[in-house]
């Protein structure tokens, strides 16, 4: 029994073909949209590749490939649906319709995978940002070293643009030396004592770069001796709200990219639903036109369906096809498969006795 069978008249088939022709051209536009979204996401990731341990470009590359494929498939689908208005023109596409529908089905599945990847990218992105920002903070002071001289500017622009500080918070700067030795006065006993007191010989202070200062703070920025209450007038770092950006840059970037990916994922899901509806219409058109050819009357009514048999029968039929294909390529490992058995040879060598005929 056919699944979701619908009867189409000649007028209904023509209207369905015309509507699908328009929808396929709309799908070409959605393919361009997918390509643009993937390109935009890739640019956003590459823009801050210095702050990541690895570039996570699998999702944007997936969207770019799916978008280009959508343009090609839906362009072909528009041509097929346009010719389906005429039964004579449909004959040239008859053998191609089923492979086209199967390819489109897997293509829509790839769109769904792309949408799900947008929502599952967060964990990998967070790990990449954690390691990348940690290294960027370590190299912040290396302004005179080739290959790292741009890190300071990148970190400062990041902390000012996103109003963040450090990796997980402003205290991260307390555990690394972010001031280069070339700017330290080695004749100052306090500086020398601080360097000697550290096991690794680093100059660690309870201070942060200027870019950590809050833009909306009314008080002049306190970026040095943050934990020393006596160094500042009317100040208590444990009670008073600091005029520093409290949010870590990892969290700020993660929220930024998550918002972008969730928006893109929602758009891709909508496109997937649209492509599924177009694929369903093409399947009805294909089965209805094939039944018209069987009837031999172009103006007669014909039935269209999604599956010719029930879902269980269709699955069983396809499983048997795959099973038989496996048997066709099965190789018997028995080395004596082509050697006749000794019993057969003995039977062949037995002389044939003539039976006496009664007279």
N, C-alpha and C positions, 0 to 999 in steps of 0.2 A: 504494500500500500504506500502510495506516494506521500511524502511529508509536506504539509502546507500547500496542498494543490489549489491552484486558482485557474479559473477559466477566462480566457482572453478572446475578445472579438477582434476583427481586423482593425477597427478603429482604436481599440485599447492597446493593441500591439504597437501601432504607429505612434500613439501618444507616449507610450512607455519608452520607445526607442528615441523619440525626440527629447524627452525629459532627461534620459540618461546621457544623451549627447551633450546637453547643457551642463549636467552635473559633472561629467568627465572633464570638461574645460574648467569648471570651478575647481576640480581636484588638481588640475595643473597649477592653479594659483596657490592651492594649499601646499603643493610640493615646493613651490618657490618660497612659501612661508617657512616650511620646515628647514629648507636650506639656509634661509636668512637667520633663523633662530640658532641653528647649529653654528653658523659663522660668528654670530654675535657672542655666544657663550665661549667659543674658542678664543676670540679676541680678548674677552674679559679675563680669561684664565692666563693667557700668554702675557697679558699686560703686567701681571704681578708674578711672573714665573720666578723672579729672584727671591720671593718670599715663600716659595714652596720647595719641598725636597724633590718632588717630581711633578711633572705636568700631567694632570688627569684630563686627557683629551679623548678618552674613549666615547663619552657621551656626545660631545659636539661632533666628532667624526661620524658617529652613528647617525645623527640627525642630518648631517650634510649628505651622506650616501643615500639615506632614505628619501630625502628631498629630491635629489637628482633622479632617483629611480621612479619616484612618484610622477615626475614630469613626463618621463618616457612612457610609463605604463598607461597613464591616463590619456596621453595624446593618442596612443594606439587605440585605447578603449573608446575614445570619442569617434574615431574613424569607423570602428566596427559598428557602434550603435547607430551611426548615421546611415550606414549601408543596410542595416537590418530593416529599414522601412520597406525596402524592395526585396522580395523573396529571391529574385534572380541574383542580386548582388550578395545576398547572404550566403549563397553557395560557395563563394570564394573564401569565406571566413569559417565555414562550417567545421572543418577539421582543426582550425586554430582556436576555436572558442573555448573548448574544455581545457587545453593547456594554458590558455590566457587566464581563465578563472582560477586554476590551481596556483599559477604564479602570483596572481593578485591576492589570493588568500594568504600565502606565505608572506607577501609584502605587507599586508595589513597586520599580520602577526609581528613583523619587525617593528612597525609603528608602535604597537602596544609595548614591546620590549623596550623601545626607546623612551617611552613615557615612564615606565617603571624604573628605568635606570636613572632618570632625573631625580627620583625620590630616594633611590638607594645609594646615591653618590656621596652623601653627607659624611659617613664614617671615614672613607678614604680621603676626602678633602680635609677633614679635621686633623688627621694624622699628618698629612703632607704640610699643612699650615703650621702645626706644632713644631715639626723638625725644621722647616724652612725659616720660621721666625726666630727660633733658637739660634741657628747659625747666623742669621742676619744681625742679631744683637751682638754676637761675638765679634763679627767683622765690622761693627759700627765705627770703631776707632781707626781702622786701617784705611785712612783717607789717602795715604801716600803709597799704597800697594797696588800695583796693576791688577785689574780684574776685580778689585774690591772697592775702588775709590768711589763708586756710585752708591754703595750700600747706605752710607749715612744720609744722603739726600733722599733715597727711597724710603728709609724708615721715618725720617722727619716728615715727609709729605704724607705718608700713610697715617701717622699719629695725629697730624693736624686735620687731614681730610675726614677721617673716621672718628676723631676725638677719642682716641684710645691711647693706651700706654702699656708698653711691655708686651709679653707674650700672653700671660694669664692675668697680669695686673702690674701696677707701677713698681711693686717690690721686686720684680724680676731684675730690674736694673741694679739692685743692691748686690747681686751675686755675681756680677760680671764687671770687668774693667772696660768701661766705655769711653774713657779719656786716654788718648795716646800718650806714650811716654815722652814724646817730643814736646808736649805741652806741660810737662811736670817740671817743677823747679827742684832739681836734685840737690840744691844747696839748702833747701828748707828741711830742717830736722823733722818736722811733722810728716812730710811726704816720705822721707827716707824711713822713718819709723813705721809708717803704715805699710810700706812695701816689704819691710823685713818681718813684720808681724804676720804676713800671709804666707802660708806654706808654699804656694805656687808663685810667690813674688808678684802678685797682682795688686793694683791700686784700687781697692774697693771702698766706696763711700755710700752714705745713705742719701744719694742724689739721683736725679733723673735728667735726661736731655730737656732742652727748652721746649721741644715740640710736645711734651707731655702736659704742658700748662693748659688749664681750662680756658676756653675763649670767653666764657660768660662769667668768670669769677670777678667780683668787685675788688678783691684784695690783690695787690701785686703778687706775682707768682713766687711761691716758695719752692725752689727746686733743689736746693742744697741744704744739708743738715735737716732733713725732713723730720727725723725722729728726735731732734734736740730741741726741747721746748725753750731752754734758756737762750738759744741763739736768736730767737725772734720775739718781738714784743706781742704780748697778749695772744699767746699761741699755745695750743695743746693738740698735738697730732692725734691723741687717742679720743678726744671728744669733739673737737672742731672738725667740720667738714673740710677736707683739704681742697685747695684750688687746683687739683690735678685731675686729669682724666682717669677715672677709676676703672673703666671697662678695659679688659685686655683686647689687644688687636686681633688675637686669634678668634675670639668670640665675635668681634665686630665684622671681620671678613667672613666668618662662617655664616652669620646672619645675612650678610649682603649676598653671598652666593646662594644660600638656601632660598632666599626670596626670589632670586632670578630663576633658579631651577624649578621651584614650585610653580611659578607662573608659566614657564615653558612646558612643564609636565602637564599642566591643565590644558593648555592650548593643544598639545599633541594628543591628549585623550579625546578632545572634541574632534580633532581631525580624524582620529581612529574611528570614532563612531560614524562620522560622515562617510569614510571610505567603506565601512562595513555595509552601510545602507546602499551605497552605489553598487558594491559587489553583489548584494542580494538582488537588486533590480536586474543586473546583467545576467545573473543565473536564471531568473524567471524568463527573461527575454530569450535566452539561449534555448531553454527547454520548450518554450512555446513555439519558437520558429522551427525547431527540429520536428515537433509534432505536426506542424503545418505541412512540412515536406513529406511526412509519412502519409498524411491524408490526401495529398495531391491537389488540394483546392486552396489557393492563396487567400480566398475570401472567407474561408470557413473558420469556425471557432476552434480553439486549441487549448489544451491544458498546459500549464506551467507549474513547476514545483522546485523545491530546493533539493530534495533527494528523491530519486525514483522509487526506492524501497525504504523501509523503516531504518532507523539509525542502527539497530542491532544487525539487521541483514546487510546493510552497507559496510559496517565495520567487519563483519564476518567475511564478506566477499573480498574486501581489500586485504584482509589478513591472509586469506587463501592465496591471493595473487602473490603476496610477498613470500609466502611459504613455498609456493611452487617455483618462484624465481630462485630461492635458495637451493632447492633440489636440483635445478638445472645446472648450477655451478658447483654442486657437491662432487668431490673427487674421492673415489674409493682408494684407500691406502693399501689394499691387499695386493701384493706383488703377483699372486697367482690367479688374478681375476680373469686373465685372458688365456690361462693354461687349462686345457681340458682335463678333467679328472680321470684317474686310472680306471674307475669303474666304467666310465663311458667308453674308454679305449678298449677295455676288455669286451664290452658288449659289441663294439663294432667289429672286433676280431673273431667273434664266434661265428663259425660257418652256419649258414642257413640250411636247415634240413628240409628236404622235400617231403611233403605229406603224400603218401600213396593214395591214389584215387581208386575208389571201388569201381569194379567193372561188373 
